[in-house]
Amino acid sequence: MKFIVFPAAVLLVALAACTPKSTPAPGADAAAKPVATVNGKALPAAEFAFFSQTVAGKPPAELTPDQRSQLLDTLVRAEVVAQQAEKDGLDKQGDAPESMAMMRLQVLERAAMANYLKDRKPTDAELKAEYDAQVAAMPKTQYKARHILVKTKEEADGIIAELKKGAKFEKLAADKSLDNSRTNGGDLGWFGPNNMVKPFADAVAALKKGEITPAPVQTEFGWHVIRLDDTRAITPPTFEAAKDKIQQIVEAKKFKSYEDGLLAAAKVEKTP
């Protein structure tokens, strides 16, 4: 494995966006012991361990000596640039203060969530209840449809009139539709109602197989003439297949309740 030596500024931005996998924390003495000193500022081993997990995906102990050396050089480079930026007052210019404030919020919110949930892991009963609720809320049907998209209602009315006289839907789509699906005769493939804007999804759901919308359907994209080609039932994932995702949902809801409590107890004054 080789590390790419990133410019320090780019590296720090990447770090701000990452949440490394948790690793066993070093002992207090080992964590405080510096791995380097830059212009009198010590870089603690704990900081280097976090950096290593973020960038390399593993703790320093699992790296080769060359890899550790290269990674430490990269961290030192970033520290040198950061120190100079502070000397130049860049931490107080442009978007820097706001960006650092947002990073603080993100880091502390993640830490608060981890701390709150560490003793509140969802039970199997909670996971199953959430799974059942998610399945009940899922759409039950997928649709396979074609459409022709035009700019005006008058154009769409004209297309419907042509179709009633026996014109081929695919040919009209290829000739007149503004949508990229025209290359496939207007075919949109299989989709669920949540994949389409509501007026379009509602119009499709009201059709029987083979039917064409009796009137043009307006959306934010223009006017549609739609033909429903087929339908099929949606099979939900099994509980075991969805369990990890369901756990994330349950944990997010638990933490939101905690946040709601904090917000209710906080004194908040909004300035118009």
Order of alpha helices (4+ residues) and beta strands (2+ residues): alpha-alpha-beta-beta-alpha-alpha-alpha-alpha-beta-alpha-alpha-beta-alpha-beta-beta-alpha
